Amino acid sequence: MKIRTLKSSLSKAGFDYLPKRGKGSHSMWKYPFSNKKITISGKDNKQAKPYQIKAYERALAQVK
């Protein structure tokens, strides 16, 4: 799974991108109705690491 797919899915699930938060290729996402935040690192065209996919799945499960 690509990083761009993770970001796209987070956006569709209702997470908001927090601009100017994170350094370099890190991007922060926050769910507006709770304090759940997730940081995704890496360039959009790279493959997501297993720990990133787990964090992504955990974040989606917590907000549903």
Buried (B, 14 or more C-beta within 10 A) or exposed (E): EBBBBBBEEBEEBEBEEEEEEBEEEEBBBBBEEEEBEBEBBBEBEEEBEEEBBEBBEEBBEEBE
